[in-house]
Amino acid sequence: MNKSALIIAGLVLGAAGAWAADTVAAPPHGGPFTPRGGTDATLELAWDNGVPFADAGAFFTGADKWGGVDFDITTLSSYHYVASGKIYYWPGFPNNEFEGNRMAVWSFVGGNPGSILHGPTFVRATAFGWNAYAADYNLGATTAFVLGFEQYYNYPYCDPIYTMSSTGTPSHSWYYYGGVWRPMNQMGYGNYPLMYRAIMNDTGFAAVAPTSFGRVKAMYR
């Protein structure tokens, strides 16, 4: 991929520093995930440590540019409903406004992301930092999946495709460019995990249809 096609917040903001050695701060792939808040019926799956690194990015052209994080729930006896997806937005980047992304659940077969299982659904942030969007997707017998977010709009009138965590397990992060999924570390800007999380539910619930000016904007652009 041509690196000039990507805008990096760390470079723009002058906050990017030398890449540090990776630190594993998450359970092994397929291992038991630790509940992160919520209720007894909810698990939040994450490979990041919750602390953003000085690096976020957006492509010059947003449509069909995705970031994704894979999760494996083989060891979980329940929690097979993807209740919602979360993404961390870098404060102020790139234009201090929220235009929206699209969110989807992708298959994960043979160690690689595959095709879309659910969505895409247009979503629009309300604040910098963590934003959660309803998915309400029953995985059924599927035990591995990718939570993906598409940039959708062109830079700078867009929301960032990714923010990297300062530590975590980077091998589960991916980006989709030119119709192909690739490991995030092949982008050439370091080896850190994306700050995407999946909130799992053990019973499912009725989805709330997203409504916003941003959704109208997406439909009639």
Number of C-alpha atoms within 10 A of each C-alpha: 10 6 11 9 11 17 18 24 23 18 14 14 12 11 11 15 11 6 12 11 10 15 13 14 12 18 14 12 16 14 13 15 20 12 16 12 9 10 9 9 13 19 21 21 23 27 29 25 17 17 13 21 21 19 24 26 23 25 25 18 16 23 15 15 22 25 27 32 29 27 22 19 20 16 11 14 8 13 20 21 21 25 26 21 24 23 25 26 25 26 14 13 23 23 14 15 17 20 23 26 26 21 28 23 27 22 21 22 14 8 9 15 26 15 13 16 15 17 14 17 18 23 24 21 20 13 15 16 15 16 18 19 22 20 27 21 22 19 17 8 8 14 17 19 25 28 28 29 31 27 27 24 24 14 19 19 18 24 30 33 27 27 27 27 25 22 24 25 23 23 17 22 27 26 24 19 16 8 9 11 17 17 19 23 16 12 15 9 12 17 24 29 30 33 29 31 26 25 24 26 23 18 14 17 15 10 13 10 12 13 11 12 10 17 19 11 11 16 8 6 7
